[in-house]
């Protein structure tokens, strides 16, 4: 298993990278190569990978050469966020028509034009509200287009909107910049119907800490990917922010141990203990 010699910098924190070398074109090509590698089940198709790669699946150290990228998966939908400030990407992958359904979330970080960190969340049958067909249906209808430069929110505004949403789970006094309409895609469940009255400010639990947050931010589409621990459970929250307000929320929550990474999800007997409703 590859290990990262820079772990002292902090697990999955931002890495220093040359902004002059880290372009959107470079990140787009790299993220596209991830899709090609996952489709073929061939990790070698991923853009140049650092010899000191830090690789994780479901927040646990894993073997890159034996991980999910060695499984050929039919990709029905993919979308990237490109963060030139951190030199990082986030990719959402949905497979609803393959032999086994998956929804994956992948954060990649780059150093010296090579992938130095990969953090992959793998959800499938048995995970929280998992339904790849429903996820594909709703995700395909949403608009995550480029926002005109003059109308874009800053990185700070985008992250603050995401943090407010995450903070309200443990502090109901937090003011969240809810947008109207706003729709939340959680597993395969959707809080709206694609109409003007869709709301995200429903079903928010209390007393749950969302911790250990790692961000990938793309101002051009108002997107921020947040990998976090939902209490002790591996989780991804991704947000689309428009005019400082939440527009879309996508969540992935891993409820079972699988593959070569072990999730922090807890088991109760033979069943899975569900997290509080989000």
C-alpha positions, 0 to 999 in steps of 0.5 A: 500500500502506498503511504504519504510522506507528508501526513504531518500536514494533516489528514486530507488537508489542502496541499500546497500547489503551484497555481500557475501549473494547476489549471482547469484544463489540467484538472478536467483532464485528470478528472476525466481520466478517473471516469475512464479508469473506473469505467474500464476497471483499470487504475493505470488509466488514471492520470499520473499518480504520485509514488507517495499516494495517500489512498482511502476508501470510506475514510480508511487506508486502502490498497490503490491497486486492489481498490474500487478502480479495479472494478469495471463499472457502468457510469451513467452520470458523472460531474466534476468540480475543479478547485484550482486554488487547492489543486483538487477535484471532486467527482460524482459517479452514478451507476444505475444500469450496471451489474451492481449499482453504485454512487461514488464520490471522489476527492482527488488532490494533486502535487507537482502535476500528479495525484497525491491523495484520493479519498473515495466514498463508495455507496451501494445497496444497503447504504443510507436511502440508497437507490441508484435509479432514483439518484440518476433520475434526479441528478440528471434533471438538475442544472449545475451549469457555469455561473457568469463570472460577475454573478459568482459567489466567492470561495468564502461565501460558498464554504460558509453556506455549506458550513451553516448547513452542517452546523445546524445539525448540532446548533439550531441557532445557526442561520442557514442561507436557504434558497427557494427553491432548494432540493436535497438528494439523499441516497435516492430520495428527493425532497422536492419534485423539481418544481418552484416550491422545493425545499431543503429545510426539512427533516434536519435532526438535532444533536449530531456533530458533522466533523472532520470536514474537507472541502473542494470548492469550484466557484465557477459552478458555485459548488463545494464538496464536503467530506465529513464524519456524520457522527462516526459515519463516513459521509459526503455533502455536496452543495450548489450555491447561487447568490449566496443561497443553497440551491442543491444538496447531494448526500452520500452516507456509508452504512456498511464495511466493504472492500479494502477500506473499513467504514465507521458505520455501526452494526446492530445484530445483522442489521445496519444502524441508521443515522438520524434522518437528515 
